[in-house]
Amino acid sequence: MKRSAKNILLAAGVTSSVLGITFAVPSFIKEIYGVAIVSTILIIGGMIIIAYSIGE
C-alpha cells in the first residue's frame, strides 16, 4: 500500500475514533443508548482502520 493511502486511512481511523468518543460519552451520561451504541461501533471501526493502516 502506498504511503499516502496509509496516511489517509490513519487519519480516517483517528477521526472516526475521536468522533465516536465525542458522541459516546455524553450519550451514555444522558442515557440515550441508541446514539451510544452507534458511537461505540464507530469507535471500534476506527480502531480497526487504525490497526489495518499501521499493520500494512
CHARMM-style PDB file with segment names, atoms N, HN, CA, C and O in Angstrom:
ATOM      1  N   MET     1       0.840  -1.165   0.000  1.00  0.00      PROA
ATOM      2  CA  MET     1       0.000   0.000   0.000  1.00  0.00      PROA
ATOM      3  C   MET     1       0.895   1.242   0.000  1.00  0.00      PROA
ATOM      4  O   MET     1       1.920   1.278   0.681  1.00  0.00      PROA
ATOM      5  N   LYS     2       0.501   2.248  -0.763  1.00  0.00      PROA
ATOM      6  HN  LYS     2      -0.332   2.219  -1.316  1.00  0.00      PROA
ATOM      7  CA  LYS     2       1.290   3.470  -0.814  1.00  0.00      PROA
ATOM      8  C   LYS     2       1.235   4.204   0.519  1.00  0.00      PROA
ATOM      9  O   LYS     2       0.312   4.029   1.316  1.00  0.00      PROA
ATOM     10  N   ARG     3       2.237   5.017   0.730  1.00  0.00      PROA
ATOM     11  HN  ARG     3       2.986   5.159   0.083  1.00  0.00      PROA
ATOM     12  CA  ARG     3       2.316   5.755   1.986  1.00  0.00      PROA
ATOM     13  C   ARG     3       1.160   6.742   2.125  1.00  0.00      PROA
ATOM     14  O   ARG     3       0.627   6.924   3.219  1.00  0.00      PROA
ATOM     15  N   SER     4       0.770   7.379   1.020  1.00  0.00      PROA
ATOM     16  HN  SER     4       1.203   7.231   0.130  1.00  0.00      PROA
ATOM     17  CA  SER     4      -0.331   8.340   1.093  1.00  0.00      PROA
ATOM     18  C   SER     4      -1.645   7.641   1.454  1.00  0.00      PROA
ATOM     19  O   SER     4      -2.462   8.199   2.186  1.00  0.00      PROA
ATOM     20  N   ALA     5      -1.850   6.430   0.948  1.00  0.00      PROA
ATOM     21  HN  ALA     5      -1.186   5.977   0.354  1.00  0.00      PROA
ATOM     22  CA  ALA     5      -3.058   5.684   1.296  1.00  0.00      PROA
ATOM     23  C   ALA     5      -3.050   5.299   2.772  1.00  0.00      PROA
ATOM     24  O   ALA     5      -4.088   5.336   3.432  1.00  0.00      PROA
ATOM     25  N   LYS     6      -1.880   4.932   3.289  1.00  0.00      PROA
ATOM     26  HN  LYS     6      -1.037   4.903   2.752  1.00  0.00      PROA
ATOM     27  CA  LYS     6      -1.773   4.619   4.717  1.00  0.00      PROA
ATOM     28  C   LYS     6      -2.112   5.839   5.564  1.00  0.00      PROA
ATOM     29  O   LYS     6      -2.824   5.735   6.563  1.00  0.00      PROA
ATOM     30  N   ASN     7      -1.591   7.003   5.151  1.00  0.00      PROA
ATOM     31  HN  ASN     7      -1.013   7.087   4.340  1.00  0.00      PROA
ATOM     32  CA  ASN     7      -1.853   8.224   5.910  1.00  0.00      PROA
ATOM     33  C   ASN     7      -3.330   8.596   5.878  1.00  0.00      PROA
ATOM     34  O   ASN     7      -3.881   9.049   6.881  1.00  0.00      PROA
ATOM     35  N   ILE     8      -3.969   8.406   4.731  1.00  0.00      PROA
ATOM     36  HN  ILE     8      -3.522   8.037   3.916  1.00  0.00      PROA
ATOM     37  CA  ILE     8      -5.397   8.707   4.628  1.00  0.00      PROA
ATOM     38  C   ILE     8      -6.205   7.759   5.512  1.00  0.00      PROA
ATOM     39  O   ILE     8      -7.121   8.194   6.211  1.00  0.00      PROA
ATOM     40  N   LEU     9      -5.874   6.469   5.485  1.00  0.00      PROA
ATOM     41  HN  LEU     9      -5.130   6.115   4.917  1.00  0.00      PROA
ATOM     42  CA  LEU     9      -6.567   5.507   6.347  1.00  0.00      PROA
ATOM     43  C   LEU     9      -6.338   5.815   7.824  1.00  0.00      PROA
ATOM     44  O   LEU     9      -7.259   5.715   8.635  1.00  0.00      PROA
ATOM     45  N   LEU    10      -5.123   6.183   8.163  1.00  0.00      PROA
ATOM     46  HN  LEU    10      -4.375   6.264   7.503  1.00  0.00      PROA
ATOM     47  CA  LEU    10      -4.816   6.516   9.551  1.00  0.00      PROA
ATOM     48  C   LEU    10      -5.609   7.735  10.004  1.00  0.00      PROA
ATOM     49  O   LEU    10      -6.153   7.746  11.108  1.00  0.00      PROA
ATOM     50  N   ALA    11      -5.677   8.757   9.163  1.00  0.00      PROA
ATOM     51  HN  ALA    11      -5.235   8.748   8.266  1.00  0.00      PROA
ATOM     52  CA  ALA    11      -6.450   9.955   9.500  1.00  0.00      PROA
ATOM     53  C   ALA    11      -7.935   9.630   9.635  1.00  0.00      PROA
ATOM     54  O   ALA    11      -8.608  10.150  10.524  1.00  0.00      PROA
ATOM     55  N   ALA    12      -8.442   8.777   8.759  1.00  0.00      PROA
ATOM     56  HN  ALA    12      -7.895   8.355   8.037  1.00  0.00      PROA
ATOM     57  CA  ALA    12      -9.853   8.384   8.840  1.00  0.00      PROA
ATOM     58  C   ALA    12     -10.133   7.602  10.120  1.00  0.00      PROA
ATOM     59  O   ALA    12     -11.170   7.797  10.756  1.00  0.00      PROA
ATOM     60  N   GLY    13      -9.222   6.728  10.494  1.00  0.00      PROA
ATOM     61  HN  GLY    13      -8.380   6.570   9.978  1.00  0.00      PROA
ATOM     62  CA  GLY    13      -9.399   5.957  11.721  1.00  0.00      PROA
ATOM     63  C   GLY    13      -9.369   6.817  12.968  1.00  0.00      PROA
ATOM     64  O   GLY    13     -10.176   6.636  13.880  1.00  0.00      PROA
ATOM     65  N   VAL    14      -8.446   7.744  13.003  1.00  0.00      PROA
ATOM     66  HN  VAL    14      -7.790   7.892  12.263  1.00  0.00      PROA
ATOM     67  CA  VAL    14      -8.348   8.644  14.160  1.00  0.00      PROA
ATOM     68  C   VAL    14      -9.589   9.528  14.243  1.00  0.00      PROA
ATOM     69  O   VAL    14     -10.150   9.718  15.322  1.00  0.00      PROA
ATOM     70  N   THR    15     -10.013  10.066  13.105  1.00  0.00      PROA
ATOM     71  HN  THR    15      -9.558   9.911  12.228  1.00  0.00      PROA
ATOM     72  CA  THR    15     -11.207  10.912  13.088  1.00  0.00      PROA
ATOM     73  C   THR    15     -12.438  10.133  13.538  1.00  0.00      PROA
ATOM     74  O   THR    15     -13.246  10.639  14.317  1.00  0.00      PROA
ATOM     75  N   SER    16     -12.578   8.921  13.057  1.00  0.00      PROA
ATOM     76  HN  SER    16     -11.922   8.510  12.424  1.00  0.00      PROA
ATOM     77  CA  SER    16     -13.706   8.084  13.440  1.00  0.00      PROA
ATOM     78  C   SER    16     -13.700   7.792  14.936  1.00  0.00      PROA
ATOM     79  O   SER    16     -14.743   7.847  15.587  1.00  0.00      PROA
ATOM     80  N   SER    17     -12.546   7.488  15.471  1.00  0.00      PROA
ATOM     81  HN  SER    17     -11.698   7.444  14.943  1.00  0.00      PROA
ATOM     82  CA  SER    17     -12.447   7.193  16.904  1.00  0.00      PROA
ATOM     83  C   SER    17     -12.753   8.417  17.754  1.00  0.00      PROA
ATOM     84  O   SER    17     -13.463   8.320  18.755  1.00  0.00      PROA
ATOM     85  N   VAL    18     -12.224   9.557  17.362  1.00  0.00      PROA
ATOM     86  HN  VAL    18     -11.647   9.636  16.549  1.00  0.00      PROA
ATOM     87  CA  VAL    18     -12.457  10.787  18.130  1.00  0.00      PROA
ATOM     88  C   VAL    18     -13.930  11.178  18.086  1.00  0.00      PROA
ATOM     89  O   VAL    18     -14.506  11.544  19.111  1.00  0.00      PROA
ATOM     90  N   LEU    19     -14.546  11.102  16.902  1.00  0.00      PROA
ATOM     91  HN  LEU    19     -14.078  10.805  16.070  1.00  0.00      PROA
ATOM     92  CA  LEU    19     -15.972  11.423  16.812  1.00  0.00      PROA
ATOM     93  C   LEU    19     -16.815  10.437  17.613  1.00  0.00      PROA
ATOM     94  O   LEU    19     -17.787  10.829  18.259  1.00  0.00      PROA
ATOM     95  N   GLY    20     -16.447   9.172  17.572  1.00  0.00      PROA
ATOM     96  HN  GLY    20     -15.657   8.854  17.048  1.00  0.00      PROA
ATOM     97  CA  GLY    20     -17.177   8.176  18.351  1.00  0.00      PROA
ATOM     98  C   GLY    20     -17.110   8.447  19.839  1.00  0.00      PROA
ATOM     99  O   GLY    20     -18.120   8.361  20.537  1.00  0.00      PROA
ATOM    100  N   ILE    21     -15.923   8.774  20.327  1.00  0.00      PROA
ATOM    101  HN  ILE    21     -15.102   8.843  19.760  1.00  0.00      PROA
ATOM    102  CA  ILE    21     -15.761   9.084  21.753  1.00  0.00      PROA
ATOM    103  C   ILE    21     -16.519  10.354  22.113  1.00  0.00      PROA
ATOM    104  O   ILE    21     -17.137  10.439  23.174  1.00  0.00      PROA
ATOM    105  N   THR    22     -16.466  11.350  21.214  1.00  0.00      PROA
ATOM    106  HN  THR    22     -15.964  11.281  20.352  1.00  0.00      PROA
ATOM    107  CA  THR    22     -17.146  12.620  21.464  1.00  0.00      PROA
ATOM    108  C   THR    22     -18.654  12.423  21.626  1.00  0.00      PROA
ATOM    109  O   THR    22     -19.279  13.085  22.454  1.00  0.00      PROA
ATOM    110  N   PHE    23     -19.233  11.525  20.845  1.00  0.00      PROA
ATOM    111  HN  PHE    23     -18.725  10.987  20.173  1.00  0.00      PROA
ATOM    112  CA  PHE    23     -20.673  11.291  20.943  1.00  0.00      PROA
ATOM    113  C   PHE    23     -21.037  10.227  21.971  1.00  0.00      PROA
ATOM    114  O   PHE    23     -22.132  10.274  22.531  1.00  0.00      PROA
ATOM    115  N   ALA    24     -20.163   9.282  22.231  1.00  0.00      PROA
ATOM    116  HN  ALA    24     -19.273   9.243  21.776  1.00  0.00      PROA
ATOM    117  CA  ALA    24     -20.499   8.168  23.119  1.00  0.00      PROA
ATOM    118  C   ALA    24     -20.597   8.596  24.578  1.00  0.00      PROA
ATOM    119  O   ALA    24     -21.538   8.214  25.273  1.00  0.00      PROA
ATOM    120  N   VAL    25     -19.648   9.375  25.040  1.00  0.00      PROA
ATOM    121  HN  VAL    25     -18.883   9.686  24.475  1.00  0.00      PROA
ATOM    122  CA  VAL    25     -19.617   9.731  26.462  1.00  0.00      PROA
ATOM    123  C   VAL    25     -20.866  10.512  26.878  1.00  0.00      PROA
ATOM    124  O   VAL    25     -21.513  10.123  27.851  1.00  0.00      PROA
ATOM    125  N   PRO    26     -21.236  11.605  26.182  1.00  0.00      PROA
ATOM    126  CA  PRO    26     -22.465  12.300  26.591  1.00  0.00      PROA
ATOM    127  C   PRO    26     -23.729  11.454  26.414  1.00  0.00      PROA
ATOM    128  O   PRO    26     -24.690  11.596  27.170  1.00  0.00      PROA
ATOM    129  N   SER    27     -23.717  10.580  25.417  1.00  0.00      PROA
ATOM    130  HN  SER    27     -22.936  10.465  24.803  1.00  0.00      PROA
ATOM    131  CA  SER    27     -24.897   9.737  25.188  1.00  0.00      PROA
ATOM    132  C   SER    27     -25.101   8.753  26.330  1.00  0.00      PROA
ATOM    133  O   SER    27     -26.232   8.525  26.760  1.00  0.00      PROA
ATOM    134  N   PHE    28     -24.017   8.171  26.822  1.00  0.00      PROA
ATOM    135  HN  PHE    28     -23.099   8.356  26.472  1.00  0.00      PROA
ATOM    136  CA  PHE    28     -24.147   7.267  27.964  1.00  0.00      PROA
ATOM    137  C   PHE    28     -24.555   8.026  29.222  1.00  0.00      PROA
ATOM    138  O   PHE    28     -25.326   7.509  30.030  1.00  0.00      PROA
ATOM    139  N   ILE    29     -24.051   9.242  29.398  1.00  0.00      PROA
ATOM    140  HN  ILE    29     -23.424   9.663  28.741  1.00  0.00      PROA
ATOM    141  CA  ILE    29     -24.415  10.036  30.578  1.00  0.00      PROA
ATOM    142  C   ILE    29     -25.896  10.400  30.548  1.00  0.00      PROA
ATOM    143  O   ILE    29     -26.579  10.338  31.570  1.00  0.00      PROA
ATOM    144  N   LYS    30     -26.394  10.784  29.355  1.00  0.00      PROA
ATOM    145  HN  LYS    30     -25.839  10.835  28.525  1.00  0.00      PROA
ATOM    146  CA  LYS    30     -27.800  11.177  29.223  1.00  0.00      PROA
ATOM    147  C   LYS    30     -28.724   9.984  28.990  1.00  0.00      PROA
ATOM    148  O   LYS    30     -29.932  10.157  28.827  1.00  0.00      PROA
ATOM    149  N   GLU    31     -28.165   8.782  28.973  1.00  0.00      PROA
ATOM    150  HN  GLU    31     -27.183   8.642  29.105  1.00  0.00      PROA
ATOM    151  CA  GLU    31     -28.908   7.538  28.786  1.00  0.00      PROA
ATOM    152  C   GLU    31     -29.647   7.488  27.453  1.00  0.00      PROA
ATOM    153  O   GLU    31     -30.785   7.025  27.383  1.00  0.00      PROA
ATOM    154  N   ILE    32     -28.990   7.969  26.396  1.00  0.00      PROA
ATOM    155  HN  ILE    32     -28.065   8.345  26.454  1.00  0.00      PROA
ATOM    156  CA  ILE    32     -29.507   7.857  25.031  1.00  0.00      PROA
ATOM    157  C   ILE    32     -28.739   6.700  24.399  1.00  0.00      PROA
ATOM    158  O   ILE    32     -27.710   6.902  23.754  1.00  0.00      PROA
ATOM    159  N   TYR    33     -29.246   5.504  24.588  1.00  0.00      PROA
ATOM    160  HN  TYR    33     -30.082   5.340  25.111  1.00  0.00      PROA
ATOM    161  CA  TYR    33     -28.469   4.315  24.263  1.00  0.00      PROA
ATOM    162  C   TYR    33     -28.361   4.036  22.770  1.00  0.00      PROA
ATOM    163  O   TYR    33     -27.396   3.405  22.340  1.00  0.00      PROA
ATOM    164  N   GLY    34     -29.310   4.482  21.975  1.00  0.00      PROA
ATOM    165  HN  GLY    34     -30.094   4.995  22.324  1.00  0.00      PROA
ATOM    166  CA  GLY    34     -29.220   4.272  20.532  1.00  0.00      PROA
ATOM    167  C   GLY    34     -28.015   4.981  19.937  1.00  0.00      PROA
ATOM    168  O   GLY    34     -27.257   4.395  19.164  1.00  0.00      PROA
ATOM    169  N   VAL    35     -27.841   6.243  20.301  1.00  0.00      PROA
ATOM    170  HN  VAL    35     -28.457   6.720  20.929  1.00  0.00      PROA
ATOM    171  CA  VAL    35     -26.691   7.019  19.825  1.00  0.00      PROA
ATOM    172  C   VAL    35     -25.404   6.460  20.417  1.00  0.00      PROA
ATOM    173  O   VAL    35     -24.371   6.437  19.749  1.00  0.00      PROA
ATOM    174  N   ALA    36     -25.461   6.018  21.647  1.00  0.00      PROA
ATOM    175  HN  ALA    36     -26.300   6.036  22.190  1.00  0.00      PROA
ATOM    176  CA  ALA    36     -24.271   5.470  22.300  1.00  0.00      PROA
ATOM    177  C   ALA    36     -23.798   4.192  21.618  1.00  0.00      PROA
ATOM    178  O   ALA    36     -22.594   3.979  21.474  1.00  0.00      PROA
ATOM    179  N   ILE    37     -24.723   3.346  21.199  1.00  0.00      PROA
ATOM    180  HN  ILE    37     -25.701   3.519  21.315  1.00  0.00      PROA
ATOM    181  CA  ILE    37     -24.342   2.107  20.516  1.00  0.00      PROA
ATOM    182  C   ILE    37     -23.706   2.408  19.169  1.00  0.00      PROA
ATOM    183  O   ILE    37     -22.684   1.819  18.816  1.00  0.00      PROA
ATOM    184  N   VAL    38     -24.309   3.324  18.414  1.00  0.00      PROA
ATOM    185  HN  VAL    38     -25.140   3.802  18.701  1.00  0.00      PROA
ATOM    186  CA  VAL    38     -23.742   3.705  17.114  1.00  0.00      PROA
ATOM    187  C   VAL    38     -22.361   4.323  17.302  1.00  0.00      PROA
ATOM    188  O   VAL    38     -21.450   4.055  16.518  1.00  0.00      PROA
ATOM    189  N   SER    39     -22.200   5.142  18.327  1.00  0.00      PROA
ATOM    190  HN  SER    39     -22.940   5.360  18.963  1.00  0.00      PROA
ATOM    191  CA  SER    39     -20.905   5.763  18.598  1.00  0.00      PROA
ATOM    192  C   SER    39     -19.856   4.729  18.982  1.00  0.00      PROA
ATOM    193  O   SER    39     -18.696   4.843  18.587  1.00  0.00      PROA
ATOM    194  N   THR    40     -20.251   3.735  19.739  1.00  0.00      PROA
ATOM    195  HN  THR    40     -21.194   3.642  20.060  1.00  0.00      PROA
ATOM    196  CA  THR    40     -19.327   2.671  20.116  1.00  0.00      PROA
ATOM    197  C   THR    40     -18.894   1.864  18.899  1.00  0.00      PROA
ATOM    198  O   THR    40     -17.727   1.491  18.784  1.00  0.00      PROA
ATOM    199  N   ILE    41     -19.823   1.594  17.997  1.00  0.00      PROA
ATOM    200  HN  ILE    41     -20.771   1.897  18.090  1.00  0.00      PROA
ATOM    201  CA  ILE    41     -19.477   0.906  16.750  1.00  0.00      PROA
ATOM    202  C   ILE    41     -18.517   1.761  15.929  1.00  0.00      PROA
ATOM    203  O   ILE    41     -17.601   1.231  15.301  1.00  0.00      PROA
ATOM    204  N   LEU    42     -18.717   3.071  15.928  1.00  0.00      PROA
ATOM    205  HN  LEU    42     -19.461   3.502  16.438  1.00  0.00      PROA
ATOM    206  CA  LEU    42     -17.820   3.992  15.226  1.00  0.00      PROA
ATOM    207  C   LEU    42     -16.419   3.952  15.827  1.00  0.00      PROA
ATOM    208  O   LEU    42     -15.431   3.988  15.092  1.00  0.00      PROA
ATOM    209  N   ILE    43     -16.322   3.879  17.139  1.00  0.00      PROA
ATOM    210  HN  ILE    43     -17.124   3.850  17.736  1.00  0.00      PROA
ATOM    211  CA  ILE    43     -15.019   3.781  17.808  1.00  0.00      PROA
ATOM    212  C   ILE    43     -14.316   2.480  17.409  1.00  0.00      PROA
ATOM    213  O   ILE    43     -13.134   2.490  17.064  1.00  0.00      PROA
ATOM    214  N   ILE    44     -15.035   1.379  17.457  1.00  0.00      PROA
ATOM    215  HN  ILE    44     -15.995   1.370  17.737  1.00  0.00      PROA
ATOM    216  CA  ILE    44     -14.440   0.085  17.109  1.00  0.00      PROA
ATOM    217  C   ILE    44     -13.998   0.070  15.653  1.00  0.00      PROA
ATOM    218  O   ILE    44     -12.918  -0.428  15.334  1.00  0.00      PROA
ATOM    219  N   GLY    45     -14.827   0.612  14.771  1.00  0.00      PROA
ATOM    220  HN  GLY    45     -15.704   1.017  15.030  1.00  0.00      PROA
ATOM    221  CA  GLY    45     -14.454   0.699  13.360  1.00  0.00      PROA
ATOM    222  C   GLY    45     -13.214   1.540  13.151  1.00  0.00      PROA
ATOM    223  O   GLY    45     -12.353   1.192  12.343  1.00  0.00      PROA
ATOM    224  N   GLY    46     -13.115   2.646  13.875  1.00  0.00      PROA
ATOM    225  HN  GLY    46     -13.814   2.928  14.532  1.00  0.00      PROA
ATOM    226  CA  GLY    46     -11.925   3.487  13.779  1.00  0.00      PROA
ATOM    227  C   GLY    46     -10.676   2.780  14.255  1.00  0.00      PROA
ATOM    228  O   GLY    46      -9.610   2.924  13.656  1.00  0.00      PROA
ATOM    229  N   MET    47     -10.799   2.013  15.332  1.00  0.00      PROA
ATOM    230  HN  MET    47     -11.665   1.895  15.819  1.00  0.00      PROA
ATOM    231  CA  MET    47      -9.647   1.266  15.832  1.00  0.00      PROA
ATOM    232  C   MET    47      -9.205   0.185  14.847  1.00  0.00      PROA
ATOM    233  O   MET    47      -8.011  -0.066  14.686  1.00  0.00      PROA
ATOM    234  N   ILE    48     -10.173  -0.449  14.194  1.00  0.00      PROA
ATOM    235  HN  ILE    48     -11.143  -0.246  14.325  1.00  0.00      PROA
ATOM    236  CA  ILE    48      -9.831  -1.465  13.190  1.00  0.00      PROA
ATOM    237  C   ILE    48      -9.120  -0.824  12.008  1.00  0.00      PROA
ATOM    238  O   ILE    48      -8.148  -1.378  11.497  1.00  0.00      PROA
ATOM    239  N   ILE    49      -9.592   0.334  11.570  1.00  0.00      PROA
ATOM    240  HN  ILE    49     -10.382   0.784  11.985  1.00  0.00      PROA
ATOM    241  CA  ILE    49      -8.943   1.037  10.455  1.00  0.00      PROA
ATOM    242  C   ILE    49      -7.528   1.457  10.835  1.00  0.00      PROA
ATOM    243  O   ILE    49      -6.609   1.344  10.023  1.00  0.00      PROA
ATOM    244  N   ILE    50      -7.348   1.939  12.057  1.00  0.00      PROA
ATOM    245  HN  ILE    50      -8.094   2.031  12.716  1.00  0.00      PROA
ATOM    246  CA  ILE    50      -6.006   2.324  12.518  1.00  0.00      PROA
ATOM    247  C   ILE    50      -5.084   1.106  12.528  1.00  0.00      PROA
ATOM    248  O   ILE    50      -3.948   1.185  12.058  1.00  0.00      PROA
ATOM    249  N   ALA    51      -5.562  -0.009  13.056  1.00  0.00      PROA
ATOM    250  HN  ALA    51      -6.484  -0.073  13.437  1.00  0.00      PROA
ATOM    251  CA  ALA    51      -4.740  -1.225  13.106  1.00  0.00      PROA
ATOM    252  C   ALA    51      -4.382  -1.704  11.709  1.00  0.00      PROA
ATOM    253  O   ALA    51      -3.254  -2.139  11.478  1.00  0.00      PROA
ATOM    254  N   TYR    52      -5.315  -1.631  10.780  1.00  0.00      PROA
ATOM    255  HN  TYR    52      -6.232  -1.278  10.968  1.00  0.00      PROA
ATOM    256  CA  TYR    52      -5.052  -2.062   9.409  1.00  0.00      PROA
ATOM    257  C   TYR    52      -4.015  -1.163   8.741  1.00  0.00      PROA
ATOM    258  O   TYR    52      -3.121  -1.649   8.048  1.00  0.00      PROA
ATOM    259  N   SER    53      -4.136   0.150   8.950  1.00  0.00      PROA
ATOM    260  HN  SER    53      -4.862   0.545   9.513  1.00  0.00      PROA
ATOM    261  CA  SER    53      -3.196   1.064   8.289  1.00  0.00      PROA
ATOM    262  C   SER    53      -1.794   0.959   8.879  1.00  0.00      PROA
ATOM    263  O   SER    53      -0.813   1.150   8.161  1.00  0.00      PROA
ATOM    264  N   ILE    54      -1.680   0.664  10.151  1.00  0.00      PROA
ATOM    265  HN  ILE    54      -2.477   0.509  10.735  1.00  0.00      PROA
ATOM    266  CA  ILE    54      -0.357   0.507  10.759  1.00  0.00      PROA
ATOM    267  C   ILE    54       0.235  -0.852  10.394  1.00  0.00      PROA
ATOM    268  O   ILE    54       1.442  -0.971  10.184  1.00  0.00      PROA
ATOM    269  N   GLY    55      -0.614  -1.873  10.318  1.00  0.00      PROA
ATOM    270  HN  GLY    55      -1.595  -1.777  10.488  1.00  0.00      PROA
ATOM    271  CA  GLY    55      -0.136  -3.223  10.052  1.00  0.00      PROA
ATOM    272  C   GLY    55       0.280  -3.485   8.621  1.00  0.00      PROA
ATOM    273  O   GLY    55       1.068  -4.398   8.369  1.00  0.00      PROA
ATOM    274  N   GLU    56      -0.217  -2.726   7.696  1.00  0.00      PROA
ATOM    275  HN  GLU    56      -0.857  -1.985   7.901  1.00  0.00      PROA
ATOM    276  CA  GLU    56       0.116  -2.946   6.281  1.00  0.00      PROA
ATOM    277  C   GLU    56       1.524  -2.531   5.983  1.00  0.00      PROA
ATOM    278  OT1 GLU    56       1.973  -2.646   4.843  1.00  0.00      PROA
TER     279      GLU     56
END
